Amino acid sequence: MRWSGQELAVEEPSALPGLARLNNLVRSVKTPEFAGITFHEVLAKSALNKVPGGSAMPFGWTINPYRGCSHACAYCFARPTHTYLDLDAGKDFDNEIIVKINVAEVLHKELAKPSWGHHHVALGTNTDPYQRAEGRYALMPGIIGAMTDSGTPFSILTKGSLLRRDLDLIVAASEHVPVDLAMSIAVYDDELQQSVEPGTPSTKARLATVTAVREHGLDCAVFLMPILPYLTDTRAHLDEALRQAKAAGATSVLYSALHLKPGVKEWFYLWLEQARPELLPSYRKMYAGGTYAPKAYRQWLAAKLKPLIRSHGLERGYEDPLTGGVRSTALGITRDADGERRRSTSGRASPNEMAPDAALSAIQGQPTLF
């Protein structure tokens, strides 16, 4: 797990005024393999994060092995979480990556507690567990193993084609616990995709990952989100997106319009100013009222997308109402008196068409950082 040629406890006080105050920072690592990025290795105090929510059931739990994300998506709604460590939501979020090097060990202990209720745990609803650093740190196999051993259902939402590395482990896990997978693939124009998501695998690589998941016998949802007004909301783009998702083997599609929280909005507007300055006035007008696209726009988008989804023979998927990830099939499973699992027809959520707050619920309030 450690990288050779690096010293322990190397402080970066100018870049990390927040982390420099913590007593669980092991060291900061730079390597030519990840030019411009610093990895700050910390010892996690906990692995499981309980999602704040209004209802007690179903519980929402997440795991974030990384904070910050080298995918560098200009629209990422998780950017403001970096500000809790006195880091900015822009370049710091992309380039100052916090790595919880002991997350699997801590998770094993937490899941072994008698009080653990074996609730569904979502990964990838804040920052991506399969971003590039995972190829070096390999935290996910231990996390998957811990949840499998403890009988904990889980879901993974990712843009990372590195998911393919762990598919055999995930298939083995699915024989013991409900497992749900989803790939986030929002942009089907190669030039635009590389501009607005510069650190991500290509759309082609992510579609190939969907196919690999299906070839392993697992379902795979595609998150067609966020849909970017004036950029990816044309009928032609949406129709082609759904065609490619279907051809790759996607079993369902989830979608929502772009939402721009404070901190994210400013960073996204900087990208617009450089990449598509002619659209900046339209965006300022559309999002003048706050975080979400206007209700009329979202209704217009839904009216366009619903028939397209049907025409491509795709099922409209469901978000977890707390985490914003893919809804767990575990919520539709009960256990009989002998402990055998059986599917319940009453566990499925009703459609939450264009529910703009679902994806944000995982980061309301100050998150559990370590």
PyMOL commands that set and color helices and strands:
alter all, ss='L'
color gray80, all
select helices_A, chain A and resi 19-21+32-34+79-85+91-95+103-111+134-137+140-150+161-174+190-196+203-215+235-248+264-275+277-286+295-311+329-332+358-363
alter helices_A, ss='H'
color red, helices_A
select strands_A, chain A and resi 25-30+38-42+48-50+61-63+66-67+96-100+121-123+154-158+179-184+221-227+252-257+315-316+333-335+341-343
alter strands_A, ss='S'
color yellow, strands_A
deselect
rebuild
show_as cartoon
